[in-house]
Amino acid sequence: MIKLYLAILFSSLLLITACKNSSQNQTENSPSDTTASAAPPTPDWAKNATVYEVNTRQFSPQGNFKAIEAQLPRLKEMGVDIIWLMPIYPISQETKKGVQASPYAITDFKTINPDYGTMADFKSLVNRAHALGLRVILDWVASHTAQDHSWVKEHPDWYVTEKGKMVSPTNYQTGKPTNWLSVVKLNYDNPDLRKSMTEAMQYWVKEADIDGYRCNAAGYVPNSFWNSLRPQLDKIKTVFMLAEWEADPDQFRGCFNMNYGWSMYNLMKSVAKGVSTADKIDSLRDANQKLFPKWYYQMLFTQNHDENTNNGTLDESFGPGADAFIVLSSTLEGMPLVYNGMESNLNKRLAVSDKDTIAWDGYSKSDFFKTLLTLKHRNKALWNGLSGGNAVKIITDHDDQVYAFHRQRDNDRVVVLLNLSGKPQTVHLSGDGYAGTYAEIFSHQSVELKAEMAVTLKPWEYRVLTN
């Protein structure tokens, strides 16, 4: 719903600033323990998983759960593991931005939006997903409700007020109200609100057997709530929790398993547009590793609903380099996200507050994604968090244009060579740990790498080598 991210962490000064911001964002903060014992449990199935984001309203002409369920076998075949459904709940009828209002202006946390189907339809979707080995997480909006939520009249003390009036959430960076005019901010100083919100989140795990949540604007809710919530959910089943946030490392010490890689996204887009250079990628990776606990997952992406709707399509953001950056986000440390429609070359900005439809083209990019995601499944080097291998830089004589690295876990190794420029590049590789004979996953050609050898790459060319 909102793009929240750290400024790109290129220097220690920005790293310190990020840490300072994180402390300012916390109310009754969680402990700063950095040992593994402080980590919330992570389901085993997440270790080599990929997320697929579904906007139920836009995913099909029908815009309902049954249409999603029909596509689950295809998504499983493509290599998807986690289905993230944007909010499925009833939405505001009083303050609409568009014909059907924003899916993030919620009027009831424990009911299905009738436009999408029934509770039976939703349970059928979840059951079918589980039968295929897929997981389902729900988008959750804990920071605010629609102005016509029943709580507004029944429990006005559950909301933040200024001069006697309920207010929209405050932008954490500016301290000023957001432009979310259709919603009002919840007051987490109220224990009854906390209890009701916890019960609502338990409800979907108990009743529909969902597998976790993607928590919208997670930093707008105090960590003390998230930390008290997590064990209540885990009593039902071990869930997977994704925070739409990046600036707070303490979110990983009590509740969340993964956050958003906004900074990496913005850096990749800057490199694609020629504003920044490929050698900045390692600066950001180093800063993240210093900022976050060692067990953290970060979601990497080239599209999501915020970026697609508000800032541009894949082509608008990455141009001819789009595939190279998808490869990077699928092979670097982190869990890749596929936004619905990317497998059909989605080339339009999908509306969020109106009915819109993806122009499916026969899934022309499905094999591309399947190749990448299948490799992530079977090659331990690409697994997530502590289960995978660290990315080790392969130095070239054009590091500003070419990004090369290798990852290894046990006997599995992957080497990635990326020309992140619109010009041909001939580079000499140097360093240790990558020499060997490999298969290139897209061309299926055998490739031998040696130290100090020269490699020529076409504009925006990518090669992914595996042993």
Summary of the structure (lengths in Angstrom):
residues: 467
radius of gyration: 22.0
end to end distance: 40.6
largest distance: 71.0
contacts: 1605
relative contact order: 0.13
helix: 35%
strand: 20%
